[in-house]
Amino acid sequence: MEPIALFHSPQRQRCFEFNLVLQAVNIESEVVFHEGRYYLLVDETTAEQAYSQLRHYVEENLSLIHISEPTRPTRASRMPS
């Protein structure tokens, strides 16, 4: 599994909310805490589908929240797996 960060925040609540959204549609994800931020991670093979699900959820429920495209952490700040 090569993890991709779909979302990150200094507050854990939103990451866990998005984690539940993905679990509801059977997309594996996990939340990790690293250097003061919470990261929502998915496998790169499901990143596009997960991103689409989160965009749909945000559009319907949280129009003020912006999620960015999936990113791979840099080597210097590699998150624990």
C-alpha positions in Angstrom: 0.0 0.0 0.0 1.4 3.4 -1.0 -0.5 5.9 1.1 -1.9 9.1 -0.4 -3.1 12.0 1.8 -6.5 13.1 0.7 -7.0 15.7 3.5 -5.1 17.1 6.5 -6.0 19.3 9.3 -4.7 20.3 12.8 -8.2 19.3 14.1 -9.0 15.6 14.1 -12.8 15.9 13.9 -12.9 16.6 10.1 -10.4 13.8 9.3 -12.5 11.3 11.2 -15.7 12.5 9.6 -14.2 12.0 6.2 -12.8 8.6 7.3 -16.4 7.5 8.1 -17.7 8.8 4.7 -15.2 6.6 3.0 -15.9 3.6 5.2 -19.6 3.9 4.4 -18.8 3.3 0.7 -16.2 0.5 1.5 -13.1 2.5 0.7 -10.3 1.7 3.2 -8.8 4.7 4.8 -7.0 5.6 8.0 -6.3 8.7 10.0 -2.8 9.3 11.3 -1.3 12.1 13.4 2.1 13.5 12.3 3.9 16.6 13.2 0.9 18.4 14.6 -1.6 17.5 11.9 -4.1 14.7 11.2 -3.9 13.1 7.8 -6.6 11.0 6.0 -4.7 8.4 4.1 -5.9 6.0 1.4 -4.2 3.6 -0.9 -3.1 5.2 -4.2 -5.1 2.6 -6.1 -8.3 4.0 -4.5 -7.3 7.6 -4.3 -9.3 8.8 -7.3 -12.5 7.1 -6.2 -12.0 8.3 -2.6 -11.4 11.8 -3.8 -14.6 11.7 -5.9 -16.6 10.5 -2.9 -15.3 13.2 -0.6 -15.9 15.9 -3.2 -19.5 14.7 -3.5 -19.9 14.6 0.2 -18.5 18.1 0.6 -20.7 19.5 -2.2 -23.8 18.1 -0.5 -22.9 18.8 3.1 -20.0 21.1 3.7 -19.9 23.6 0.9 -17.4 25.8 2.8 -14.8 23.1 3.1 -12.1 22.7 0.4 -10.3 19.5 -0.2 -7.2 19.4 -2.3 -6.0 16.9 -4.9 -4.4 13.7 -3.4 -0.7 14.3 -2.6 2.2 12.1 -1.7 4.2 13.2 1.4 7.8 14.3 0.7 10.6 12.1 1.9 11.6 14.6 4.6 8.2 14.6 6.2 7.2 11.0 5.5 4.3 9.9 7.6 4.4 6.7 9.6 2.5 3.8 7.9 
